Amino acid sequence: MDFTIIPVTEYEKPKKITKWSEGFYHTLQTLDTWRESESTGNGNNIRNFQKLSLVWQDPPLEAIDHDLVENTLKKIRAKTGNSNSTLNRSISTIKKVLHLCARSGYLTHVPVIDKFKVEKARPTPHFRKEQVERLIQLGRERGDDVIAQAIETAAYTGVRQAELRRLKVWDVDFHANVFLIGGNPESRTKGRNYREVPIHPRLIPIMEYRASSARPLDSYVFDELRNQWHLYRMWEHVYEKLKWEDRTVTDAHCWKSLRNSYITWALTNNTPLMTVKEWAGHSSVTVTERYYDHDKARNQAHAARM
């Protein structure tokens, strides 16, 4: 659905709204805060709409209640590993749409939708290097070089899954030996920031192969990955196999653990904190410092030396 924001004077209020997508579009066009945030590229509401639509399609506004929202977001959490804080942003989007539609006369009542309880965040675990190697091997054993190369790239760049899927051939600078993350509008990052990530030597053959076979040069490096759900389905095959083989891999491990692994490995190798912050694209060094907690083996080694 096209969510182009049009001038207020050109928007005609519909006589009837029954579907979720219609209510969302009406809210986007009439709520000043949404118009401003989405037009400047800093909003999350359209992203939340797309995430929800992949699971619940386009339900009637009257059918949206606490149970439907909770079950939908639980499915999203199982696929993405999103925290309750992230899921609560989607709930805020839903509630804002329902309240505005009720105020505009399209709904007779607004259901009570409770947000998820947010407890003190426990860090998403990271993979050990031998576990990443096994994941890559399991992908190849399945004859799936795409997921094997995607896992290897994610683990040795620390890019987010959306950044990996949006990475284009022209974002790979072989001369400077860096990935240009967020270097163009199509590959904007979560924080709308730009950063350069060094290309690990083991990734060069992968990038050279994918760059040479990509036409034109503005195509995606991993063009086989249609969307995040396609990526997660491919990932689940190798992840479930590893979890069956290795009892230290738990349900808390997810695709994001590959990014966590990169950051944790960098800190373990005594890479300067500010350098890791820049590579990871964190908003502040405080976020990067949390990854010290991920490396229990490092903490135990420090304790043993005392």
C-alpha positions in Angstrom: 0.0 0.0 0.0 1.2 3.5 -0.9 1.7 5.6 2.2 2.8 8.8 0.4 2.0 11.8 2.6 -0.1 14.3 0.7 -0.8 17.9 1.5 -3.5 18.3 4.2 -5.6 20.4 1.8 -5.7 17.5 -0.7 -6.7 14.8 1.7 -10.5 14.0 1.6 -11.8 12.3 4.7 -13.5 9.0 3.7 -17.2 8.4 4.5 -16.5 5.0 5.8 -13.4 3.1 7.2 -13.6 -0.6 8.0 -10.1 -2.0 7.5 -6.9 -1.7 9.5 -5.0 -0.3 6.4 -7.7 2.3 5.8 -7.6 3.4 9.5 -3.8 3.6 9.4 -3.7 5.7 6.2 -6.3 8.1 7.7 -4.2 8.5 10.9 -1.1 9.0 8.8 -2.7 11.8 6.8 -4.5 13.6 9.7 -2.2 13.3 12.7 0.4 16.0 12.6 3.0 14.2 14.7 2.9 11.2 12.4 3.1 13.3 9.3 6.1 15.1 10.6 8.0 12.0 11.8 7.4 9.9 8.7 8.1 12.7 6.2 11.5 13.3 7.9 12.3 9.6 7.9 12.4 9.3 11.7 9.1 7.6 12.2 8.5 3.9 13.0 4.8 3.7 12.3 5.0 2.6 8.7 7.6 0.1 9.7 5.3 -1.2 12.4 2.4 -1.4 9.9 4.4 -3.5 7.5 5.6 -5.8 10.3 2.0 -6.4 11.5 0.6 -6.8 8.0 2.9 -9.7 7.2 1.3 -11.7 10.1 -2.3 -10.5 10.4 -2.8 -9.2 6.8 -5.6 -6.6 6.9 -8.1 -7.3 9.7 -11.4 -5.3 10.1 -11.0 -2.5 12.7 -13.9 -4.0 14.7 -12.0 -7.3 15.0 -8.9 -5.8 16.6 -8.9 -6.5 20.3 -6.3 -7.4 23.0 -6.3 -11.1 22.1 -5.7 -10.5 18.4 -2.9 -8.1 19.0 -1.2 -10.2 21.6 -1.3 -13.4 19.5 0.0 -11.5 16.4 2.9 -9.9 18.3 3.8 -13.2 19.9 4.2 -14.7 16.4 6.4 -11.7 15.5 8.5 -12.2 18.6 9.0 -15.9 17.8 10.3 -15.0 14.4 12.4 -11.9 15.1 13.4 -12.1 18.7 12.0 -8.6 19.3 12.0 -7.4 22.9 8.8 -6.4 24.7 9.9 -2.8 24.4 10.0 -3.1 20.6 6.7 -4.9 20.4 5.1 -2.2 22.6 5.9 0.3 19.9 3.6 -1.6 17.6 0.9 -1.6 20.3 1.2 2.2 20.5 0.7 2.4 16.7 -2.4 0.2 16.9 -3.9 2.1 19.8 -3.3 5.5 18.2 -5.1 4.3 15.0 -8.0 3.0 16.9 -8.4 6.1 19.1 -8.2 8.5 16.1 -10.7 6.4 14.1 -13.1 6.4 17.1 -12.7 10.2 17.4 -13.4 10.6 13.7 -16.6 8.5 14.1 -15.5 5.3 12.3 -15.5 3.2 15.5 -18.1 3.0 18.3 -15.7 1.9 20.9 -12.0 1.4 21.5 -10.9 -2.0 23.0 -8.5 -2.1 25.9 -5.1 -3.4 24.7 -2.5 -3.9 27.4 1.2 -3.6 26.6 3.7 -6.3 27.3 5.4 -6.1 30.7 9.0 -4.8 30.3 11.4 -6.2 32.7 15.1 -5.4 33.1 16.5 -6.4 29.7 18.6 -9.6 29.6 21.2 -9.4 26.8 20.6 -11.6 23.8 23.3 -14.3 23.9 26.0 -14.5 21.3 27.4 -17.5 19.5 30.9 -18.8 20.0 33.1 -18.9 16.8 32.8 -22.6 16.5 29.1 -22.4 16.7 29.0 -19.9 13.8 31.3 -22.2 11.8 28.8 -25.0 12.4 25.9 -22.9 11.3 27.7 -22.1 8.1 28.5 -25.7 7.6 24.9 -26.8 8.2 23.8 -24.3 5.6 26.2 -25.8 3.0 25.2 -29.3 3.9 21.6 -28.4 3.0 22.9 -27.1 -0.3 21.9 -23.6 0.7 24.9 -21.4 0.0 22.7 -18.3 0.3 22.0 -18.7 4.1 25.5 -20.0 4.7 27.0 -16.8 3.1 24.4 -14.6 4.8 25.3 -16.1 8.3 29.0 -15.6 7.6 28.5 -12.0 6.5 26.3 -11.1 9.5 28.7 -12.7 12.0 31.7 -10.9 10.6 30.2 -7.5 10.0 27.7 -7.1 12.8 25.1 -5.6 10.4 21.4 -5.9 11.3 19.2 -8.2 9.2 17.6 -5.3 7.4 21.0 -3.8 6.7 22.2 -7.1 5.3 19.2 -7.4 3.0 19.5 -3.8 1.8 23.2 -4.0 1.1 23.9 -3.2 -2.5 26.9 -3.9 -4.7 27.9 -0.3 -4.7 28.0 -0.4 -0.9 30.9 -2.7 -1.0 34.1 -0.6 -1.5 36.8 -3.0 -2.5 39.4 -0.2 -2.8 39.0 1.1 0.8 38.1 -2.5 1.9 35.0 -1.4 3.8 31.2 -1.9 3.7 29.3 1.4 3.3 26.3 0.9 5.6 23.7 3.6 5.2 25.5 5.1 2.3 22.4 5.7 0.2 18.7 6.2 0.8 17.9 2.5 0.0 20.2 1.2 2.7 19.5 3.5 5.5 20.2 2.0 8.9 18.0 1.7 12.0 19.4 4.9 13.4 19.5 6.7 10.0 23.2 6.9 10.4 26.1 6.2 8.1 29.1 4.1 9.0 31.9 2.1 7.5 32.6 -1.5 8.6 35.9 -3.2 7.6 35.6 -6.1 5.3 36.9 -9.2 7.1 39.4 -11.1 4.8 37.1 -14.2 4.8 34.3 -12.2 3.3 36.2 -10.9 0.3 35.7 -14.1 -1.8 31.9 -14.0 -1.0 31.6 -10.3 -1.9 33.7 -10.7 -5.1 31.5 -13.6 -6.3 28.3 -11.8 -5.5 29.4 -8.5 -6.9 30.6 -10.1 -10.2 27.3 -12.0 -10.7 25.1 -9.0 -9.9 23.7 -6.9 -12.7 23.2 -4.0 -12.6 25.5 -2.5 -9.9 22.6 -1.1 -7.9 21.2 -4.6 -7.2 21.2 -6.2 -3.8 24.2 -8.3 -2.7 21.7 -10.9 -1.3 18.9 -10.4 -3.8 17.6 -13.9 -3.0 16.3 -12.7 0.4 12.9 -11.3 -0.5 12.1 -10.1 3.0 12.9 -10.7 6.7 10.4 -13.6 6.9 12.1 -15.4 4.0 15.4 -14.9 5.8 14.1 -16.3 9.1 12.6 -19.3 7.5 15.9 -20.2 5.9 17.7 -19.5 9.2 15.4 -21.7 11.2 16.5 -24.8 9.4 20.1 -24.5 10.4 19.4 -22.9 13.8 17.1 -25.7 14.9 19.7 -28.3 13.8 22.5 -26.6 15.8 20.2 -26.3 18.8 19.6 -30.1 18.7 23.3 -30.8 18.4 24.6 -28.2 21.0 22.7 -28.0 24.3 24.3 -24.6 25.1 22.3 -23.1 22.3 18.9 -22.0 23.7 15.7 -20.5 22.6 17.1 -17.1 23.5 19.6 -17.4 20.6 18.3 -15.9 17.4 19.5 -14.2 14.2 20.4 -11.1 16.2 22.9 -13.2 18.1 25.1 -13.1 15.0 25.4 -9.3 15.4 25.9 -9.7 19.1 28.7 -12.2 18.4 30.6 -9.7 16.2 30.4 -7.0 18.8 31.4 -9.3 21.7 34.3 -10.8 19.7 35.6 -7.3 18.9 35.5 -6.3 22.6 37.1 -9.6 23.7 40.0 -8.9 21.3 40.5 -5.5 23.0 39.3 -3.5 20.1 38.9 0.1 21.4 35.4 0.7 22.7 34.8 3.8 20.5 35.9 1.8 17.4 33.4 -1.0 18.2 30.7 1.7 18.7 31.4 3.1 15.2 31.4 -0.3 13.6 28.1 -1.4 15.3 26.4 1.9 14.6 25.4 2.4 18.2 23.9 5.7 19.3 26.1 6.0 22.4 29.0 4.2 23.9 26.8 3.1 26.8 25.0 0.7 24.4 28.3 -0.8 23.4 29.5 -1.2 27.0 26.6 -3.5 27.7 28.1 -6.1 25.4 30.9 -6.7 27.9 28.3 -8.6 29.9 27.7 -11.0 27.1 31.1 -12.6 27.4 30.9 -14.7 30.6 34.0 -16.6 29.7 35.9 -13.3 29.7 34.6 -12.5 33.1 35.5 -15.9 34.5 39.0 -15.5 33.1 39.4 -12.2 34.9 38.1 -13.8 38.2 40.5 -16.7 37.8 43.5 -14.3 37.5 42.7 -12.4 40.7 
